[in-house]
Amino acid sequence: MAAQAALALAAVQRTVHLSRALESRDVIGQAKGVLMERYRITADAAFGILARASQDTNRRLPEVAALVTETGEAPPAPGRPRGGR
């Protein structure tokens, strides 16, 4: 019985993990699209901007991507106030 419960729990955890991964992938793709349209850059360049902002701000990439999709703006550079250019 315990083995079956452990297998069921593992299956649920895997499903939750995969769902979160798909959600992250979607928001990252949306943010890349925002940056590509706004700055006329490639998908690789847009991803690079997101990845650099993630590293520079010590935030997870999906968090940075969500900020871009919510505001429509590029992530701020370190030390630069929000809304500044």
Secondary structure, 3 states (H helix, E strand, C coil): CHHHHHHHHHHHHHHHHHHHHHHHHHHHHHHHHHHHHHHCCCHHHHHHHHHHHHHHHCCCHHHHHHHHHHHCCCCCCCCCCCCCC
